[in-house]
């Protein structure tokens, strides 16, 4: 055979091998990321970075390779398709609603249900009017806001709920159609701040407890891990500082959970707010044990709530993580849950409709 012809024939095979090797590498990269995300999570600083990074970025190698593989090697295309599926469904936490089953106990209390809306309003900016209109559109019975100091509350908010019961404490603003009063505040020493407030709601079906939560963000720890710091002589100090912030965040979450347990005393309880922690975090199950996440049970899609501003590599209005949650204890059934679509704040709201299945105490 002519050497030039043989060389030309080997070129496509070489390209196939390169594409397939790169495709396997891309799939391995995605698999390693998933292990880091769900197996390690916030137990190690690199897992924490993975937890709070835009997970769609992990798709980049497979998205580049897929069209090339479709043209050169179909088997490699399957590998990239699997990698894309793993990120889109598992890493980005896609949810399908679970079927709702009404309980027999619900009929004993007349099937009492209510709608609650929760959201971090970023001190009523940058476009609170848009955020407020979205709240109104949900026709809620309870509203739990974070980063909402009463002294800055706009007139539009006060007018919209002038005939409701309003409870405020530091950054928390709670509005209720029913009589409400503050029970206690959860002041944590980890960051010397109020991380939650508990409100007692006197509903037609009995008394319930709402805990409005805002725990510390992981962002400050992540900021310590700038490449210029990590890959310098100060790298170990930067990592140690980040790990210290993470440890205090987890301590604060534990303190809030202790507060919830002490306040609820087995009463019908809803915990809502900006946890600054996704469900995939190793720290979240320790907080949420015994509670049901409304979106996980009844939400559809990704439900990402933050960040909506330009604090990361994605354009404004494209949140990549769900850190705002509504949790309920066993006294409630979850009818529905969804997250907002507007960008009036740096977080999107969460709305849930819940139904009492046990008489409130």
N, C-alpha and C positions, 0 to 999 in steps of 0.2 A: 504494500500500500504506500502510496505517495506520502512522505512524512508531513507535508503541508496539509494534506487531506485529513490525516490522522490527528494532527494538532487541532484542526478546525472542529473535528467531531468531538474532541475531548473538552472543548470550551464550554458547551452547554452543560455537560456533566459536572464540570467544576463549579459552574454557577449554581446548579441544583444543590450541590453539597454545601456551598457557602450559605445559600438561603436557608437550607434545612438546619444547618448548624446554628445560624443566627436565630431562627424561629424556636429551636429548642432552648437556646439561651434566654430568649424573651419569656418563654413559658416558665423556665426555671426562676427567672427574676420575679415574675408575678407570684409564683408559689412561695418563694422566700419571703416576699413582702407580706403575704397572707399569714404565714407562720409568725412573722414578727408582729403583725397587727393583732392577731387573735391568740397566739400562744404566749407571746412575751408581753406585749402591750406596755403599760406604764410601769412594769416591774424593772425596766431598764431604760436608760435615757434614750437610746436609739429607737426603742419601741414606742416611747412617748412621742418622739418626732414623727414616726409613722402614723400614730394615732391622730395627730392634729394637722397633718399635711393634707393638701388636696389630693385625694386618692386617684382622681382621674388622670393625674400626671403619670401614674404607673403604666397607663395604656400606651404611652408614646412609642416605645419600640415596636409593639405589635401593630399599631395603627400605620406605622411607616412600612412595615414588612408585609402586611396583608395584601395590598394591591400588587406589590412586586411578586409575591408568592402566587397569586391568582394567575399571573401571566407566565411564570416560569416553572412553578412546582405546586400542584394542587394539594399535595399532602402537607406541605408546609403551611398552606393557607388554613388547613384544619387546625394545626397547632396554634396559629395566631388567633383563630376564631375562638378556641377554647380559652386562651389567655384573656381575650376581651370579655368573654362571658363571665369568667371568674372575677374580674375586676368590677364589671357593671352590676353583677348580682350580689356577690359576697363582699368585696372590699368596700363598695359604695353603699352597702346595706339596703338593698331593695326589699320592700315589704309588700306582701299581699294580705288583705284583711282576712281575719279568721271569722267563720260564721258566728253570728250572734245568736245566743240561746237565752231567751228570757227565762228567769227562774220562777219557781212556784212561789217563793217568798215575796217576789215583787208584787203579786196581787194582794198580799196582806196589807201593804201600805199604799194601795191605790196606784201602784206603778209610778211612784213619784220620780220624776227625772228633772235634771237641770243641765244647762249649758254653761260651761266655764271657758273663759278666754284668758290666756296668759301670754305675756310678752315683755321683753326688755325694750324700753322706749328710748334709751340713749339720751336721758335728760330731755326728753320731748323734742328730739331732733333726729335727722335733719328735715324731715317732712312729716311732722306729727299729724297734720290734718289728714293726710293720706292713710296713716296708720289708724287714726280714730274712725275714719269712714269704714275701714275694714272691720274694726271691732263692732261698730253698729250693725254692719251687714250680717253678723253672726247671730244677732238677737240674743245676747247672753243673759244669764241670771246672775253670774258671778264674774268679776274681772279682777285679775291679779297682775299688777304691773311691777316691774323692777327698774331700777335706775330712774325712779319717778318721784323725786323729792317734792313734797306738797307745796313748798314755797315757789316752785317753778311751774306748777300745774297751770296750763293755759286755760283761759276763760272758756274756750270751746268745750273742754273736757268737763269743767264744772257745770256748765249749762246743760250738757247732754245728760248728766246723771244727777241733777240737782235734787231730785226726789228719792234718790237711793241712799242707803246707809254707806257712808264713806269712812274707812279706817286707814290712817296713815301712820307710818313709823319709819324714821330716817329715809331710806330710799324706796320704801315699799308703799304702794297705793292700792288699796283693795276697795272695790265697790260691790254692793250686794242689794238685790231686790228685797231681801229679807233682813230682819233685825240682825245687827252684827256688832261685836265688841272684841277688842284686842284681849288675848289671853296672856301672851308673853312674847318676849324677843329672845332670839338666840344670838348672843354676843360671843364671838370666838376670839381667843387670844392669839391664834396663829397669824392673823393679819390685823388684829385689833379692830374688828368691824362687826356690824350686825350682818349675819349671813342668812337670817330667816326671821319671819314674824308669824305667829299663830293667831288666827282669828276664829272666834266661835260664831257660827251662823245658826239662827233659830228658824229653821224651815217649817213649812206646814206638816212635814212628816217627822219632825223632831230636831234635836240639836246635832249639828255636825261640826267638824273642824276643817278649816282650810289653812294650810301652811304655805306661805309665799316665800320662795327660796331664790337666793342669788349667791352662789359660791364663786370663789376666786378663779380667774381665768388661768389657763396654762400658758398663755401667750408670753407673759413676762419671763418664764423659764426658758421657753423656746428661743426668745430673743437673745439669751445668753450664748446660744450655740451658733453664732455667726461664724462662717468658715474662717474668717480672719482671726477669730479667737481660738477656735477648736484646733486649728492646724498651726498653732504657735506655741511658744513656751508657756503661755497662759492657758493652754487647752484644758489641762486637768482642773484648774481653778474654775473655769467656765462651766465644765461639766458638773463639778461639785456644787456650784451655786445653783445650777438648774435642778439638780437632784434635791437640794434643800428646799427649793420652792415647791417641787412636786410633793415632797414629804409633808410640808405644811398644808398643801391643798388637800391631801388625803386625810390628814388629821381634822381639817375643817369639815370635810364631808362626814366623817365619823361623828363629830360633835353635833352636826345638824341631825343626823339620824337618831342619836340619843335624845335630842330635843323632841323630835317627832314622836318617838316612842313614849316619852314622858308625858307629852301633851295629849296625845290621842286617847290613851287609856282605853283602847279597844272600841272607841267610838267611830262612827262613819267618818273617814278622813280622806281628804284630797291634798296631795302635795304637788304644787305647780311652780314653775319658774325656770330661770336660767341657771342650769347646773354647770355650765361650761365644761360638760363631760359627756361624751357620746356613750351609747350603750355598749359599744365594742371595747371600751376602756375596762381594764382589769379592776379599776376602782369602783365602777358603777354598780356591779352586782352586790357588792358589800353594802352599798347604800340602799338599793331598791329591793332587797330581799323581803318577801311577804307582801309586796305591792305589785300591781300590774301596770305596765306602761301602756297608756291609752293608744298611742300611735302604733306600737308593735302589735297590739291586739286587733285594732280596727282600721289602721291607716293603710293607704295605698301609695306605692311609689317610694321615693327616697325621703321626702319630708325634710330636706335639709333646711336649717333655720339660720345659719350664720357661716361666715360674715357676709353681709349684704353690701358693705362698702368696699373700698379699694385697699384692704389691708393685706392682700396676698397676691399671688400671680394671676388669679382669674379676674375678669372684668367685674366692675360693680354690678350688683344685682344677680350674681351667680353664686349663692352660698354652696358650700361643699360638705357641711357637717351638721348633724342634728344634735344640738346640745341643750335645746329647750324641751322640757318634758312635762307631761301631766301624768301623775301616778295616783292610783286609787287602791285602797285596801279592800279586803274581802267583802265589805258591806255593799260594794257597788258592782253592777254590770256595766260594761262599756258598750254603748250603742254605736257611736261613731267617733272618729277623730280625723282631723286634717290640719295641715299647716297653711299659713297664709301664702299669698302670692305677691304681695306688694313689698316695696322697698322703702317704706316711710321711716324705718329705723335701721340700725345695723344688724338687727335680728328680726326674723319673721315670727308672727304670732302663732300660737297653737290653740286650737279649739277642740273641745271634746264634749260630747253629750253622754251623760252617765245616768244610770237608773238604779235607784235604791232597791236592794234585794233583801235587806234586813231592816227592821224598824230602827230608826235612829234613837239613841239613848238621850 
